[in-house]
Amino acid sequence: MSPSAEYLRFRLGERRPVMAMVLGSGLGSLVERVEAPLNVPFSEVPGFPASGVSGHAGKVIAGRLGGREVLFLSGRVHYYEKGDAAVMRPVIEALRDLGVRALFLTNSAGSVREDMPPGSVMIVEDHIAFSGMNPLIGEASDGRFVGMTAAYDPDLRERLSAAAGALGEPVSTGVYMWFSGPSFETPAEIRMARTLGADAVGMSTVPETILARFFGLRVVAASVITNLAAGMTGGELSHEETKTMAPMGGARLARLVERMLADGAFDG
Ligand code: HPA
C-alpha cells in the first residue's frame, strides 16, 4: 500500500468508501448534503500534490451520501499547473489501494453545441485527448497499454442516465475533448473541436480517466456546462464565469449522484 493510502486508511478509520468523486471547478456544492464529513487537506497526505487554482480547495472529504460512504476529492490538480499529466497519479493509486473501485470525475466545461447551454449536465460517453499528452508516458510495465474502448463504464453511464430519468432531470450525453489550458481555446480551435466530434471542451478529466483505467477503477464522468465555447457568443471567456456558472449545473448533478448512490449503483 502506498504511504498516501496508509495515511488515509488511518484517518478514515472504519469508513470503507464505495466510490470516490473528483469535484470540478465550482462544484464544491456536491458535498453540501454529505453526512458526517471528515476533512483531510491534501497537504497532510504524504505524496499528494498541491493545487493552487482558485475555486479548488485541495482536500479529501469522507462522508455519507445516499446512504453510502463516499470520498470526495475537492481540488484536483491540473496538467497546466506543472506540465505533468500524471500529477494525479498518487491520488488515484491511493484510491485503488484503499479498495475504492469506481471513480466519478466531474468537470466544468465549455459547450460546443448550441443545444447544450450553460447549466446543462453532460454524461461523458467518450473523450478526445487533444493535448497530445498521456499520464502513462514513462510507465514501464505492459499495463501501460490500457484499452480505452469502454473507458467510461457503460453500466455506470446507464445508471447515471437512469437516475436523471427518475428525477425528471434532462441530461445530455457527449464527447469531452481535453485541451491543455490554461488559456481558453480560440474560436478556430472550437470549430475544429466540433468538426472532430467533440461536444464539450475542458482542461481536465482525461488524464485521470486514463490513470483510473490503468489502476483498474471503473470510471464515470460528467461535465457541468458553464459557457458556450469560444467564439459562440460575443463575449470573452473567463475563470470568473466558470466559477459563477458552475453551481447551477452542479446542484443538478449533485441530485443525480445522490440518487445513483441511493439506488446502489456503486454497491457490490
Ligand atoms: N474551455 C475549457 N475549459 C473550460 C471551459 C471552456 O470553454 N469552460 C469551463 N472550463
Residues whose N, C-alpha, C, O or C-beta is under 5 A from the ligand:
A	BS01	HPA	S108 A109 G110 V201 G202 M203 T226 A229 T242
